Amino acid sequence: MAERTQNLALRLIRQGVEPADAVRAGVVLSDLPSLAGAKIAAGPVGGGTPNWAEFLGLTEGQKADLFQHSSYGLVFVRAAERWFAVAFGLGHAKLDAAAIEQDFGLRVVLNAVDHRKLKSADVRTPDANTLNRRSQASRGAERTVFEIDPERDIVRGLLGEPKDKAFATRISGNDSLSIRRKATVGDLPAICARAFELYNEDAYKAEFGWIDHIRHVRDRGTLAKLEASLVDTMTGALIKNASEVDEVSLAFPAMYDPDNGGSVTFRGYGSRLVYPDLEVAHYLQGLKDKGKAAYTADMLDSHFVQEVDEDGTSAGSSWKMRDCLVYETKLEGSTYTLSGGRWYKIDNALAEEVEAYFDHVAKVDLPAAAAGDNEKTYNAALGAAGGDLLSLDVQLVKPSDASSPIEVCDFLSKGGALIHIKDKSESSKLSHLFNQGLVSSVVLKRDGKFRDAVRAKIAAQPGGAVFEDIIPAADQPFDTSKFTVVFGVLVNAAPGKDLKLPFFSLISFRHAARRIANELGYGVAFAWIKKPGVGAGKKKAKAVAPDAPV
């Protein structure tokens, strides 16, 4: 059989799984005559006229002429004492995802690709609100062209030019490995064996070692163990005093606007209490009040956080408890974290590094908050107090080269502190907080016209005259070393409770703080803005539909 250039999509079957157990129900395998020992399943997939035919109002005769269907082919090849699945057409849709070795293709690509000739990257930036993106280059380039941040990004797929052109002329991978090369069906075992060799190499660590720092966990067995750990921790927390819980916390999984309602309630177990802020102790106390002595896995999806107004009337979004819980744990010697409903495996060295960086950043004191305070109410009270702080909260100024205005800081101190404030329960906003401080620092240093506009804004505030000259005018030098960017985070602070930021918030903090300090020359400091430990909720003033019992 003559060689022909072919696109091949390979997947590695998990150890101990046979082909018959790797396909979906109803798929029948038979021997492939052209390749000894191989198994094949093939056939049509679906069929019908395209949806646009109905939209255009075509006649039945016209639609019959447009009848279409797709086909699939799935070949199982034995090589290197493992089974591989080679998919053609829609063959991958006939595989059981649980039978596939995750990141097989990505690992092969990392070892096989020329790191200077990458053409496409699929990247996920995990946080409370995870960002997914695909970047493509018109010609081969290094990682930096794709703006991959080794400290924060997870690479889910790469495409590039391989170093060994005999193996492939083009290569890409995620769970599957896609290669383009000349081949015959008889070459498949050798191709699979070579891919397996590349999969087991660690040459990638020279250029891509950072790729192991953060990995999205998708293995069902590991996920089951992690969920069991979370459930056990929640059960243990039910036994403790509510204010002493520090193993797990709650955070909004999306941008939260307190103007929507300003309060929260927990749905799914008959609670009718309204709380001024989002705290895991509130949730646990509510469960205890309803007689719940143990936590169960189904509660992760049947219990919800609901935005409400002070009367308990729905005033915004609701999220599953699974998506709001923030939890970090050790499993079999590795560090894992739950954020935004997804589990991530964290390199132990990275976890220690980011925690050590935060521990060594200067800590400063800011006035304490009142019980139930959020960013809006705290800033209002602090601004009214005056003194050495001038409120610039919501005082927006547009940079010279931007279309949108920014907030230079929430408060300016007479000592040159640029203070930015957010609430810890708003985890998605913590990243915004750190980025806000970074952007403001960059613009202040580089944009003299912006500084003049800030000075005018300062002078317009009550008592602002004595603060105006703290920010130099456009025609004056701006010495960043005389300023300190302070990040203040509101947190409930019961006596003895360990105060800490979620892992991905620590990552975002370190990313911003390093640039502010090392590249721009400002000082950087952090402040825990403590408010009294969580208090009791209040009954809803208005009747709402009762929750379904759990």
C-alpha positions in Angstrom: 0.0 0.0 0.0 1.4 3.4 -1.0 2.2 6.0 1.5 -0.1 9.1 1.6 -0.1 12.2 3.7 -2.6 11.7 6.4 -3.9 13.6 9.4 -3.9 11.2 12.4 -5.6 11.7 15.8 -4.2 9.4 18.5 -5.4 8.8 22.0 -3.8 6.7 24.7 -6.1 4.2 26.4 -5.7 3.9 30.2 -3.6 1.1 31.6 -5.6 -2.1 31.9 -8.6 -0.9 29.8 -9.5 -3.1 26.8 -10.9 -1.7 23.6 -14.4 -3.1 24.2 -14.5 -1.2 27.5 -13.2 2.1 26.0 -16.2 2.6 23.6 -19.7 3.9 24.3 -22.7 1.6 24.5 -23.8 0.2 21.2 -20.4 0.4 19.5 -19.4 -3.0 18.0 -15.8 -3.8 17.4 -14.4 -6.2 14.8 -11.0 -7.2 13.5 -9.2 -4.9 11.1 -8.1 -7.2 8.2 -5.3 -4.8 7.0 -3.6 -4.6 10.4 -3.0 -7.7 12.5 -4.3 -7.4 16.1 -6.1 -4.2 15.5 -9.8 -3.6 16.2 -12.2 -1.3 14.2 -15.6 0.3 14.6 -17.0 2.3 11.7 -20.3 3.5 10.4 -22.6 6.5 9.7 -23.4 9.1 12.3 -26.9 10.7 12.3 -28.4 12.0 9.1 -30.9 14.6 7.9 -31.3 17.9 6.2 -29.4 21.0 7.5 -31.3 23.3 9.9 -31.0 26.2 7.5 -33.1 24.4 4.9 -36.1 24.7 7.3 -35.2 28.3 7.9 -35.3 29.1 4.2 -38.6 27.3 3.7 -37.3 24.9 1.1 -39.7 22.3 -0.4 -39.5 18.7 0.6 -37.9 17.9 -2.7 -35.2 20.5 -2.2 -34.6 19.3 1.3 -34.3 15.7 0.1 -31.5 16.8 -2.2 -29.6 18.2 0.7 -29.8 15.1 2.9 -26.5 14.7 4.7 -24.8 12.4 7.2 -21.4 12.0 8.7 -19.3 8.9 9.2 -16.9 7.7 11.9 -14.0 5.3 12.1 -12.3 4.2 15.3 -9.3 1.9 15.2 -7.6 0.4 18.2 -3.9 -0.4 17.8 -1.7 -2.3 20.2 1.8 -0.9 20.6 4.4 -0.6 23.4 2.2 -3.0 25.5 -0.6 -0.3 25.5 -3.8 0.2 23.5 -4.1 3.4 21.4 -7.3 4.7 19.7 -6.9 6.3 16.3 -10.0 8.3 15.4 -11.3 9.2 11.9 -14.2 11.6 11.2 -16.4 11.6 14.3 -14.7 8.5 15.8 -13.7 10.3 19.0 -17.4 10.7 19.8 -17.7 7.0 20.2 -15.0 6.8 22.9 -15.7 6.8 26.6 -13.8 9.8 28.0 -13.1 8.0 31.2 -11.0 5.5 29.3 -8.6 8.1 27.8 -5.3 9.1 29.4 -5.6 12.9 30.0 -3.1 15.3 28.5 -1.4 12.5 26.5 -1.3 14.6 23.3 -0.1 17.7 25.2 2.8 15.8 26.8 3.9 14.4 23.5 3.8 17.8 21.9 5.8 19.4 24.7 8.6 16.8 24.1 8.4 16.8 20.3 7.8 20.4 19.3 10.5 23.0 18.5 9.8 25.6 21.3 10.8 28.4 18.9 8.2 27.4 16.3 4.8 27.3 18.2 1.8 28.4 16.1 -1.2 28.1 18.5 -1.8 27.8 22.2 -5.0 27.1 24.1 -4.7 28.6 27.6 -6.8 28.7 30.7 -6.2 31.2 33.4 -7.9 29.8 36.6 -9.4 32.1 39.1 -12.9 32.6 40.6 -13.9 33.5 37.0 -11.8 31.3 34.8 -10.7 32.7 31.4 -10.2 30.5 28.4 -8.5 31.8 25.3 -6.8 30.6 22.0 -3.9 32.5 20.6 -2.5 32.0 17.1 0.6 33.2 15.3 1.0 33.7 11.5 4.4 31.9 11.8 6.3 29.9 14.3 7.1 31.8 17.5 8.3 31.3 21.1 5.9 31.1 24.1 6.3 34.8 24.9 4.5 35.8 21.7 1.3 34.0 23.0 1.5 36.0 26.3 1.4 32.8 28.4 2.1 33.6 32.0 4.0 30.7 33.6 2.8 31.7 37.1 -0.9 31.8 36.3 -1.8 30.0 33.1 -2.7 26.4 32.4 -1.8 25.3 28.8 -4.5 22.9 27.5 -3.2 22.6 24.0 -0.3 23.5 21.7 0.3 23.4 18.0 3.7 23.8 16.4 6.4 22.4 14.2 8.1 19.2 15.5 11.9 18.8 15.8 11.8 15.4 14.1 10.2 15.8 10.7 10.2 12.1 10.2 7.7 11.7 13.0 5.4 14.5 11.8 5.4 17.7 9.7 2.8 19.3 12.0 1.9 18.4 15.6 -0.7 19.5 18.1 -2.1 18.0 21.2 -4.3 18.1 24.3 -5.9 14.9 25.5 -5.5 13.7 21.9 -2.4 13.9 19.7 -2.9 15.2 16.2 -0.1 14.7 13.6 0.3 15.2 9.9 2.7 12.8 8.1 3.1 10.3 5.3 2.0 6.9 6.4 0.3 3.6 5.6 -2.0 1.7 7.9 0.8 -0.7 8.6 2.8 2.2 10.1 0.3 2.8 12.9 1.9 0.6 15.5 5.3 2.2 15.0 3.8 5.7 15.1 1.9 4.9 18.3 5.1 3.4 19.9 7.1 6.5 19.1 4.3 8.7 20.5 4.4 6.7 23.7 8.2 7.1 23.9 7.8 10.9 23.6 5.0 10.8 26.2 7.3 9.3 28.8 10.2 11.6 28.2 10.9 14.6 30.4 12.9 16.7 27.9 10.0 19.2 28.0 11.2 20.4 31.5 14.0 22.4 29.9 11.7 24.8 28.1 8.2 24.0 29.5 8.9 22.9 33.1 6.5 25.6 34.4 3.7 23.7 32.7 3.4 21.4 35.7 2.9 24.2 38.2 -0.9 24.3 37.9 -2.9 21.5 36.3 -6.7 21.2 36.0 -7.8 17.9 37.6 -10.1 15.9 35.4 -9.3 12.3 36.5 -12.5 10.9 37.9 -10.8 8.8 40.6 -8.8 11.8 41.9 -11.9 14.0 41.8 -13.8 11.5 43.8 -11.1 11.5 46.5 -11.0 15.3 46.6 -14.7 15.6 46.9 -14.7 13.1 49.7 -12.1 15.2 51.5 -14.2 18.3 51.1 -17.3 16.6 52.4 -15.4 15.2 55.4 -14.0 18.7 56.1 -17.5 20.3 55.9 -18.8 17.6 58.3 -16.0 18.4 60.7 -16.7 22.1 60.4 -20.3 21.5 61.4 -19.0 20.2 64.8 -16.9 23.3 65.4 -17.9 26.7 66.6 -18.9 28.5 63.4 -16.5 31.4 63.9 -13.5 29.0 64.2 -13.8 27.5 60.7 -10.7 28.2 58.6 -10.2 25.2 56.4 -12.8 26.3 53.9 -14.4 29.5 52.9 -17.0 31.0 50.5 -16.5 33.4 47.6 -18.7 34.7 44.8 -17.7 32.8 41.6 -18.5 35.8 39.4 -18.3 39.6 39.7 -20.6 40.6 42.5 -22.3 44.0 42.7 -23.5 44.8 46.2 -25.8 47.4 44.6 -27.9 44.5 43.3 -29.2 43.6 46.7 -26.4 43.8 49.2 -27.4 40.7 51.1 -27.3 36.9 50.6 -29.3 33.9 51.7 -28.7 30.2 51.4 -31.2 28.1 49.6 -31.8 24.3 49.4 -32.4 23.3 53.0 -35.3 25.4 54.2 -33.3 28.4 55.6 -35.1 31.8 55.7 -32.3 33.9 57.1 -30.7 36.8 55.3 -27.1 37.8 55.9 -25.2 41.1 55.1 -22.2 39.2 53.7 -21.1 35.9 52.4 -19.4 33.7 55.1 -19.1 29.9 55.4 -19.8 30.2 59.1 -23.3 31.6 58.3 -23.9 28.6 56.0 -22.7 26.1 58.5 -24.7 27.6 61.4 -27.8 27.5 59.2 -27.3 23.8 58.6 -26.8 23.2 62.3 -29.9 25.1 63.1 -31.8 22.8 60.8 -30.4 19.7 62.5 -27.8 18.8 60.0 -25.1 16.8 61.8 -23.2 15.7 58.6 -22.5 17.1 55.2 -23.2 15.1 52.1 -22.0 15.3 48.5 -25.4 16.1 47.1 -25.5 19.3 49.1 -22.7 20.7 46.9 -25.2 20.9 44.0 -28.5 21.2 45.7 -27.6 24.1 48.0 -27.3 27.6 46.6 -26.0 31.1 47.4 -28.7 33.6 46.4 -28.3 37.4 46.1 -31.2 39.1 47.8 -32.2 42.5 49.2 -32.6 43.1 52.9 -36.1 41.6 52.9 -34.9 38.4 51.3 -36.4 39.0 47.9 -34.2 37.7 45.0 -32.2 40.6 43.6 -29.6 39.0 41.4 -27.9 35.7 40.6 -27.6 32.4 42.4 -24.8 29.9 42.4 -24.3 26.3 43.4 -22.5 25.8 46.6 -19.9 23.8 44.7 -19.0 26.9 42.7 -18.7 29.2 45.8 -16.7 27.0 48.1 -12.9 27.7 48.3 -10.9 24.8 49.7 -7.3 23.7 49.7 -6.0 20.3 50.8 -3.2 17.8 50.5 -3.8 14.5 48.8 -1.1 11.8 48.4 1.6 14.4 49.0 0.3 17.0 46.5 -1.6 20.2 47.0 -5.0 20.7 45.5 -7.4 23.7 45.5 -11.0 24.1 44.6 -11.8 27.4 42.9 -14.9 28.4 40.9 -16.2 24.8 40.9 -13.0 23.3 39.5 -10.2 21.4 41.1 -6.5 22.2 40.4 -3.3 20.4 41.3 -0.7 22.9 42.5 3.0 22.2 42.5 4.1 22.1 46.1 7.1 24.3 45.5 4.9 26.9 43.8 2.4 26.9 46.7 5.2 27.4 49.2 6.7 30.2 47.0 3.5 32.3 46.7 2.7 31.9 50.4 6.3 32.9 51.4 6.1 36.0 49.1 2.9 37.1 50.7 4.2 36.5 54.2 7.2 38.8 53.5 5.2 41.7 52.0 4.9 44.6 54.5 1.7 44.5 56.5 0.1 47.8 57.6 -3.0 48.7 59.7 -6.1 50.4 58.4 -9.2 51.3 60.5 -11.3 48.4 61.5 -14.7 47.8 59.8 -18.1 47.5 61.4 -20.0 44.2 61.4 -21.6 43.5 58.1 -19.5 46.1 56.2 -18.7 45.6 52.6 -16.5 47.7 50.3 -19.2 50.3 49.7 -20.2 50.8 53.3 -16.7 50.7 54.7 -15.4 53.2 52.2 -18.3 55.6 52.9 -17.7 55.4 56.7 -13.9 55.9 56.3 -14.3 58.7 53.9 -16.7 60.5 56.2 -14.1 60.2 59.0 -11.6 62.4 57.1 -8.3 62.7 59.0 -5.1 61.6 57.1 -7.1 59.8 54.4 -8.8 61.4 51.4 -11.6 59.4 49.7 -11.2 59.0 46.0 -13.6 56.1 45.8 -15.5 56.2 42.5 -13.6 59.3 41.4 -12.8 58.2 37.9 -10.1 59.8 35.7 -9.4 59.0 32.1 -5.7 58.3 31.1 -4.4 60.3 28.1 -4.3 57.2 25.8 -7.4 55.3 27.0 -11.1 55.4 26.1 -12.3 54.5 29.6 -11.6 56.2 33.0 -10.0 54.4 35.9 -10.0 54.8 39.7 -6.6 56.0 40.9 -7.2 54.5 44.4 -9.9 54.4 47.0 -8.0 56.5 49.5 -4.9 58.7 49.3 -3.0 59.2 52.5 -0.9 62.3 53.5 2.1 59.9 53.6 1.8 58.9 50.0 -0.2 55.6 50.4 -2.4 54.7 47.4 -5.0 52.5 49.1 -7.1 50.0 47.1 -9.9 48.1 49.0 -12.1 45.1 48.3 -14.0 42.5 50.3 -12.4 39.0 50.6 -15.8 37.3 50.1 -15.7 38.8 46.6 -13.0 36.4 45.3 -13.5 37.3 41.6 -12.9 41.0 42.6 -9.6 40.3 44.4 -7.9 39.8 41.1 -9.5 43.0 39.9 -8.2 44.7 43.1 -4.6 43.7 42.4 -4.9 44.6 38.7 -6.5 47.9 39.6 -3.5 48.8 41.7 -1.1 47.8 39.0 -2.8 49.7 36.2 -3.1 52.9 38.4 0.6 52.6 39.3 1.6 52.4 35.6 -0.6 55.3 34.5 0.5 57.6 37.4 4.2 57.1 36.6 3.9 57.5 32.8 1.1 59.9 32.2 1.7 63.5 33.4 -1.7 64.7 32.0 -3.4 62.0 34.0 -1.6 63.2 37.2 -2.9 66.8 36.5 -6.4 65.4 36.1 -6.0 63.5 39.4 -4.8 66.7 41.1 -7.9 68.5 39.9 -10.1 65.7 41.1 -8.4 65.8 44.5 -8.8 69.6 44.8 -12.5 69.2 44.1 -13.1 66.9 47.1 -14.0 68.3 50.5 -10.7 68.8 52.4 -8.8 68.0 49.2 -6.6 71.1 49.1 -4.1 69.7 51.6 -3.7 66.5 49.5 -3.3 68.1 46.1 0.4 68.5 46.1 1.0 64.8 47.2 0.6 63.9 43.5 3.3 65.8 41.4 2.1 67.8 38.4 2.9 66.9 34.8 5.9 69.2 34.7 7.4 67.8 38.0 9.4 64.6 38.5 7.4 61.6 39.8 9.5 59.6 42.3 7.6 56.3 42.7 9.8 55.3 45.7 7.9 58.0 47.8 4.6 56.1 47.3 3.3 52.8 48.6 0.5 50.9 46.9 -1.6 49.4 49.7 -4.1 46.6 49.1 -6.7 46.4 51.8 -9.0 43.4 52.1 -12.1 43.3 54.3 -12.4 40.1 56.3 -14.3 38.7 59.3 -11.7 38.3 62.0 -12.9 36.1 64.8 -10.2 35.7 67.6 -7.7 33.1 66.7 -8.9 32.6 63.1 -6.2 32.2 60.5 -6.4 34.9 57.9 -5.4 33.9 54.4 -6.1 34.5 50.8 -7.2 31.8 48.3 -4.4 30.4 46.4 -5.3 32.0 43.0 -5.7 35.3 44.7 -2.2 34.9 46.1 -1.0 34.2 42.6 -2.7 37.4 41.3 -1.3 39.4 44.2 2.3 38.2 43.6 2.0 38.9 39.8 0.8 42.5 40.4 3.1 43.2 43.4 6.2 42.1 41.6 5.6 44.5 38.8 4.6 47.4 41.0 7.7 47.0 43.2 10.4 45.6 40.8 9.5 47.3 37.5 7.9 50.6 38.7 9.7 51.2 42.0 6.7 51.7 44.3 6.5 50.2 47.8 3.9 47.5 48.2 2.0 46.7 51.4 -1.1 44.7 52.5 -3.7 45.3 55.1 -6.3 43.0 56.6 -9.3 45.3 57.4 -10.9 43.4 60.2 -14.5 43.4 61.1 -16.2 41.6 64.0 -16.8 37.9 63.6 -19.9 36.8 61.8 -23.2 37.5 63.4 -26.6 36.0 63.2 -28.8 36.5 60.2 -32.3 37.9 60.3 -35.6 36.5 59.3 -37.0 37.4 55.9 -39.5 40.2 56.2 -41.3 39.1 53.1 -42.6 35.6 52.3 -40.9 33.7 49.5 -41.4 30.3 48.1 -40.0 27.8 50.6 -37.0 25.7 49.7 -37.4 22.0 48.8 -36.3 19.9 51.8 -32.9 18.2 51.6 
